[in-house]
């Protein structure tokens, strides 16, 4: 059975994923191909082409197309809730009641047009719409590999109308317990404050999370933003999660917070400096997000978690690694699985996996995310020869050993190897790597290579056995979706990957999943005593992670990078190291 999953239903982060007989053979975000971050308003056209080509199949071979958006009945309560809470925008409220599936119909029309342009014949395959939060839930539960009864949590901006999902999975079936509806959205609130703090929604939430440890949550009480009684919450729409005329505006741009919030907290933050009071606002919204999410988790899922200790988490909120650290710290939690593409791009996988399970086909657990394109040495050489900057390059042997020596000398290296990762985290396919005990390497990468804020932290990739030595908690960490408290000894051994609060967001790589990257860390262990590298995504601020050799070369020549290794081809700006 061939199932094509397509995301992009909520007008951002379109992607495509392909299952063949329960095996996820390819997945990619549209932004990586068209070089437009989040690809807002786009359909997953190029990504669909890629997954079909990667699998060697034609449109006629696809049995089912699954999408993460479905019609919502007027009797469900969701549309009534939306209309009631947005009473101050009667055009939107009435539209939800009288024409509440307009976005769904438009989306299906656009998907049909896109597929037909690729040679699909409408009616020759099954078309399966999946509710957005069920797609999120499937993307984590069905891919977790958990066999026990599993608590499922979804925290997002919003789907059709739902914003927050609590349920459980048992024997492959997902059961809903409780959903909350727009505008009562924890993800939406975090996003609105992200905008107030000077970042873009959908892109800056992790920056707020990174800023929070520099602040003191007790300095400013932001509890006016939300009412929470332990089982229900309601966003204060006099301050945030607003539409229409309630929005604060700068020029022609409207935001998801109000002028009243600006009157209360002061002007919207601008620039790159993390300063008072904004660092404290970041700390406070992070604390509120954690408190409410954990409280709801306890109320709706507490008994299930106590029964089996297993949790599966997805939605954009699942990428909040500080929250995840607190979930893992709960004594009743045995294991938390966070689908690494937890945002909307991952709903392509979710919709397809949900439909597969509906058809009685069990999908394989997700052990890695190397699901994108790869390139041969010949293709890399061709890209170098055709690039206008005329790169200096040569093919080298013993790549892990030689690149480890370059890192050990204090040089960051662009690392382009194998199939590209799916999801927002670079995990050794399209990365910039550095030596984490070399003083100043993090500042150099921030300032001269990625051109981003100086206070932004970097993460470690490490051998899985090293993680057991470095962190105070032993928990699987394959996808950089958790932070862990670092043991004191390791804070001085790898200081460039330890954040302000003494934690690290880690990738603990198991053998057999990315052999060359694993070998690089083994070589670093021989040189430094630490099986760890500093790892950040291979991109500049505001750009998608690179996909092709040409993308990597453009990044290389647009930054202070001096070394780029693509498969066995080393590209330099000055001289080649004597040892290669």
Long-range contacts (C-beta under 8 A, 24 or more apart in sequence): 1-63, 1-64, 1-356, 1-359, 1-361, 2-55, 2-57, 2-61, 2-62, 2-63, 2-64, 3-62, 3-63, 3-64, 3-65, 3-66, 3-352, 3-355, 3-356, 4-48, 4-51, 4-52, 4-62, 4-64, 4-65, 4-66, 4-352, 5-65, 5-66, 5-67, 5-68, 5-347, 5-348, 5-349, 5-350, 5-351, 5-352, 5-353, 5-355, 6-44, 6-48, 6-65, 6-66, 6-67, 6-111, 6-348, 6-351, 7-44, 7-67, 7-68, 7-344, 7-345, 7-346, 7-347, 7-348, 7-351, 8-39, 8-42, 8-43, 8-44, 8-107, 8-344, 9-67, 9-68, 9-69, 9-107, 9-132, 9-159, 9-344, 9-347, 10-69, 10-132, 10-157, 10-158, 10-159, 10-344, 11-40, 11-41, 12-38, 12-39, 12-40, 12-41, 12-202, 12-344, 13-38, 13-39, 13-202, 13-343, 13-344, 13-345, 14-39, 14-42, 14-43, 14-44, 14-47, 14-345, 15-44, 15-47, 15-341, 15-345, 15-346, 15-348, 15-422, 16-44, 16-47, 16-48, 16-50, 16-51, 16-348, 17-51, 17-348, 17-349, 17-352, 17-371, 17-422, 18-51, 18-52, 18-54, 18-55, 18-57, 18-352, 19-352, 19-353, 19-356, 19-363, 20-55, 20-57, 21-361, 22-356, 22-361, 22-362, 22-363, 22-364, 23-363, 23-364, 24-349, 24-363, 24-364, 24-366, 24-371, 25-51, 25-54, 25-55, 25-371, 26-50, 26-51, 26-54, 26-55, 26-371, 26-372, 27-51, 27-341, 27-348, 27-349, 27-369, 27-371, 27-372, 27-422, 28-371, 28-372, 28-373, 28-420, 28-422, 29-345, 29-422, 29-544, 31-544, 32-372, 32-420, 32-544, 32-545, 32-546, 32-547, 33-547, 35-543, 35-544, 35-551, 36-544, 37-203, 37-542, 37-543, 37-544, 38-202, 38-203, 43-110, 43-111, 43-114, 44-114, 44-348, 45-114, 45-117, 45-118, 48-114, 48-115, 48-118, 49-118, 50-372, 50-373, 52-118, 54-373, 58-119, 59-115, 59-118, 59-119, 59-120, 59-121, 60-119, 60-121, 60-124, 62-120, 62-125, 63-125, 63-126, 64-125, 64-126, 64-127, 64-128, 64-352, 64-355, 64-359, 65-111, 65-115, 65-120, 65-125, 65-126, 65-127, 65-128, 66-128, 66-129, 66-130, 66-351, 66-352, 66-354, 66-355, 67-107, 67-108, 67-111, 67-127, 67-128, 67-129, 67-130, 67-351, 68-130, 68-131, 68-132, 68-135, 68-136, 68-159, 68-344, 68-347, 68-348, 68-350, 68-351, 69-103, 69-104, 69-107, 69-129, 69-130, 69-131, 69-132, 69-159, 69-160, 70-104, 70-129, 70-130, 70-131, 70-132, 70-160, 71-101, 71-104, 71-129, 72-100, 72-101, 72-104, 72-131, 72-160, 72-161, 74-100, 77-181, 78-160, 78-161, 78-162, 78-179, 78-181, 79-161, 81-161, 81-181, 81-182, 81-184, 82-161, 82-181, 82-182, 82-183, 85-181, 85-182, 85-183, 85-184, 85-237, 86-183, 86-237, 86-243, 88-237, 88-244, 88-245, 88-246, 89-243, 89-244, 89-245, 89-246, 91-244, 92-243, 92-244, 96-161, 101-160, 103-160, 104-129, 104-160, 128-351, 128-355, 128-358, 130-350, 130-351, 130-354, 130-355, 131-159, 131-160, 131-162, 132-156, 132-159, 132-160, 132-162, 132-347, 133-159, 133-162, 133-165, 133-179, 133-315, 134-165, 134-174, 134-350, 134-354, 135-347, 135-350, 135-351, 135-354, 136-165, 136-314, 136-315, 136-342, 136-346, 136-347, 136-350, 137-165, 137-167, 137-169, 137-174, 137-312, 137-314, 137-350, 137-354, 138-174, 138-350, 138-351, 138-353, 138-354, 138-357, 139-314, 139-339, 139-341, 139-342, 139-346, 139-347, 139-349, 139-350, 139-353, 140-312, 140-313, 140-314, 140-318, 140-337, 140-338, 140-339, 140-342, 140-350, 141-169, 141-174, 141-312, 142-169, 142-172, 142-353, 142-354, 142-356, 142-357, 142-363, 143-337, 143-339, 143-349, 143-353, 143-363, 143-364, 143-365, 143-366, 144-310, 144-312, 144-337, 144-339, 144-365, 144-366, 145-337, 145-365, 145-366, 146-310, 146-312, 146-335, 146-337, 148-308, 148-309, 148-310, 149-304, 149-307, 149-308, 149-310, 150-304, 150-308, 150-310, 150-311, 150-312, 151-297, 151-301, 151-304, 151-305, 151-308, 151-310, 151-311, 151-312, 152-301, 152-311, 152-312, 152-313, 153-293, 153-297, 153-301, 153-311, 153-312, 153-313, 153-314, 153-315, 153-318, 154-313, 154-314, 154-315, 154-317, 154-318, 155-186, 155-187, 155-293, 155-313, 155-315, 155-316, 155-317, 155-318, 156-185, 156-187, 156-315, 156-316, 156-317, 156-344, 157-185, 157-187, 157-188, 157-191, 157-201, 157-202, 157-316, 158-182, 158-185, 158-187, 158-188, 163-187, 163-188, 164-296, 164-315, 165-315, 166-296, 166-297, 166-300, 166-301, 168-301, 168-304, 169-312, 172-357, 172-362, 173-357, 174-354, 177-300, 177-301, 178-300, 180-233, 182-241, 183-235, 183-237, 183-241, 183-242, 183-243, 184-233, 184-234, 184-235, 184-241, 185-235, 185-241, 186-233, 186-289, 186-292, 186-293, 186-317, 187-315, 187-316, 187-317, 188-235, 188-240, 188-241, 188-256, 189-225, 189-226, 189-235, 189-240, 189-241, 189-285, 189-288, 189-289, 190-285, 190-289, 190-317, 190-320, 191-256, 192-240, 192-241, 192-242, 192-255, 192-256, 192-257, 193-222, 193-225, 193-240, 193-257, 193-281, 193-282, 193-285, 195-255, 195-256, 195-257, 195-268, 196-255, 196-257, 196-261, 196-262, 196-265, 196-268, 196-269, 196-281, 197-268, 197-269, 197-278, 197-281, 197-282, 198-268, 198-269, 198-270, 198-271, 198-278, 201-256, 202-316, 202-343, 205-316, 205-319, 205-320, 206-319, 206-320, 207-453, 207-456, 208-282, 208-285, 208-286, 209-282, 209-286, 209-320, 209-321, 209-322, 210-455, 210-456, 210-457, 210-499, 211-274, 211-278, 211-279, 211-282, 211-455, 212-279, 212-282, 212-283, 212-285, 212-286, 212-322, 213-283, 213-499, 213-500, 213-501, 214-274, 214-279, 214-282, 214-283, 214-455, 214-500, 215-278, 215-279, 215-280, 215-281, 215-282, 215-283, 215-284, 216-280, 216-283, 217-280, 217-283, 217-284, 217-286, 217-287, 219-277, 219-280, 219-283, 219-284, 220-265, 220-277, 220-280, 220-281, 220-284, 221-284, 222-281, 222-284, 222-285, 222-288, 223-288, 224-264, 225-285, 225-288, 226-288, 226-292, 228-291, 228-292, 228-295, 230-295, 230-299, 231-296, 231-299, 231-300, 233-292, 233-296, 239-264, 272-453, 272-454, 274-453, 274-455, 286-320, 286-322, 289-317, 289-320, 289-323, 290-322, 290-323, 290-326, 293-317, 293-323, 294-323, 294-326, 294-327, 297-327, 302-332, 305-330, 305-332, 305-333, 306-332, 308-334, 309-333, 309-334, 309-335, 310-334, 310-335, 310-337, 311-335, 311-336, 311-337, 312-336, 312-337, 312-338, 312-339, 313-337, 313-338, 313-339, 313-342, 314-338, 314-339, 314-342, 314-346, 314-350, 315-342, 315-343, 316-342, 316-343, 316-344, 317-342, 318-342, 318-481, 319-343, 319-424, 319-481, 321-480, 321-481, 321-482, 321-483, 321-505, 322-483, 322-503, 324-481, 324-482, 324-483, 325-482, 325-483, 325-484, 325-485, 325-503, 328-473, 328-475, 328-482, 329-473, 335-475, 335-476, 336-475, 336-482, 338-479, 338-481, 338-482, 339-366, 340-366, 340-369, 340-422, 340-423, 340-424, 340-425, 340-427, 340-478, 340-479, 340-480, 340-481, 341-369, 341-422, 341-423, 341-424, 342-423, 342-481, 343-424, 345-422, 345-423, 346-423, 367-478, 367-510, 367-513, 368-427, 368-478, 368-513, 368-514, 369-421, 369-422, 369-423, 369-425, 369-427, 369-479, 370-418, 370-419, 370-420, 370-421, 370-422, 370-427, 370-429, 370-513, 370-514, 371-419, 371-420, 371-421, 371-422, 372-419, 372-420, 372-421, 372-422, 372-429, 372-547, 373-419, 373-420, 373-547, 373-548, 374-418, 374-419, 374-420, 375-548, 375-549, 375-566, 375-567, 376-567, 377-567, 377-568, 377-569, 379-549, 380-549, 380-566, 380-567, 380-569, 381-569, 383-548, 383-549, 383-550, 383-553, 384-549, 384-553, 384-569, 384-571, 386-550, 387-550, 387-553, 387-557, 389-553, 389-557, 391-553, 391-556, 391-557, 391-571, 392-571, 392-572, 392-573, 392-576, 393-569, 393-570, 393-571, 393-572, 394-569, 394-570, 394-576, 394-580, 395-568, 395-569, 395-570, 396-565, 396-568, 396-569, 396-570, 396-580, 397-568, 399-516, 399-520, 399-565, 399-567, 399-568, 400-516, 400-519, 400-520, 400-522, 400-523, 401-523, 402-570, 402-577, 402-579, 402-580, 403-433, 403-520, 403-523, 403-563, 403-565, 404-520, 404-523, 404-524, 404-526, 404-527, 405-523, 405-527, 405-577, 405-579, 406-563, 406-577, 407-433, 407-434, 407-435, 407-524, 407-533, 408-435, 408-438, 408-524, 408-527, 408-528, 410-435, 410-438, 410-441, 411-562, 411-563, 412-441, 412-444, 412-445, 412-449, 412-534, 412-561, 412-562, 412-563, 413-561, 413-563, 413-564, 413-565, 414-538, 414-552, 414-555, 414-556, 414-561, 414-563, 414-564, 414-565, 415-517, 415-520, 415-538, 415-565, 416-538, 416-546, 416-549, 416-552, 416-564, 416-565, 416-566, 416-567, 417-514, 417-516, 417-517, 417-565, 417-566, 417-567, 418-514, 418-516, 420-545, 420-547, 421-545, 423-479, 424-537, 425-479, 425-480, 425-481, 425-507, 425-537, 426-535, 426-536, 426-537, 426-538, 426-545, 427-461, 427-479, 427-480, 427-507, 427-509, 427-514, 427-517, 427-535, 428-461, 428-507, 428-509, 428-514, 428-516, 428-517, 428-520, 428-535, 429-514, 429-517, 430-537, 430-538, 430-539, 430-545, 430-546, 430-547, 430-552, 431-461, 431-535, 431-536, 431-537, 431-538, 432-535, 432-536, 432-537, 432-538, 432-561, 433-461, 433-520, 433-533, 433-534, 433-535, 434-458, 434-496, 434-533, 434-534, 435-496, 435-524, 435-528, 435-533, 435-534, 436-460, 436-494, 436-495, 436-496, 436-497, 436-530, 436-532, 436-533, 436-534, 437-493, 437-494, 437-495, 437-496, 437-528, 437-530, 438-496, 439-495, 439-496, 440-496, 441-496, 441-534, 442-496, 442-497, 442-534, 444-560, 445-534, 445-536, 448-559, 448-560, 449-540, 449-559, 449-560, 449-561, 450-536, 450-539, 450-540, 450-541, 450-559, 451-540, 451-541, 451-559, 452-541, 455-500, 457-497, 457-499, 457-500, 457-505, 458-496, 458-497, 458-534, 458-535, 458-536, 459-497, 459-504, 459-505, 459-506, 459-507, 459-534, 459-535, 459-536, 460-494, 460-497, 460-504, 460-506, 460-507, 460-532, 460-533, 460-534, 460-535, 461-506, 461-507, 461-509, 461-517, 461-521, 461-532, 461-533, 461-535, 462-506, 462-507, 462-508, 462-509, 462-521, 462-531, 462-532, 462-533, 463-508, 463-509, 463-518, 463-521, 463-522, 463-525, 463-531, 463-532, 464-508, 464-509, 464-510, 464-511, 465-531, 466-508, 466-521, 466-525, 466-530, 466-531, 466-532, 467-506, 467-508, 470-494, 470-504, 470-506, 470-532, 471-504, 471-506, 476-508, 477-506, 477-507, 477-508, 478-507, 478-508, 478-509, 478-510, 478-513, 479-507, 480-505, 480-506, 480-507, 481-505, 482-506, 493-529, 493-530, 494-530, 494-532, 496-534, 497-532, 497-534, 507-535
